[in-house]
């Protein structure tokens, strides 16, 4: 579904930020 694809893209885009915050 489009919603699932959007959520996946958002999560993928947020990964670098999560890593930076964790470090």
C-alpha positions as CSV (number, residue, x, y, z in Angstrom):
1,X,0.0,0.0,0.0
2,X,1.2,3.6,-0.6
3,X,1.2,4.2,3.2
4,X,3.5,1.3,3.9
5,X,5.9,2.5,1.1
6,X,5.9,6.0,2.6
7,X,6.6,4.7,6.1
8,X,9.4,2.6,4.7
9,X,10.9,5.5,2.9
10,X,10.7,7.7,6.0
11,X,12.4,5.0,8.1
12,X,15.1,4.6,5.5
13,X,15.7,8.4,5.4
14,X,15.8,8.6,9.2
15,X,18.4,5.9,9.6
16,X,21.4,8.3,9.3
17,X,19.9,10.7,11.8
18,X,19.2,7.9,14.3
19,X,22.8,6.7,13.9
20,X,24.1,10.3,14.4
21,X,21.9,10.7,17.5
22,X,23.0,7.3,18.9
23,X,26.6,8.3,18.5
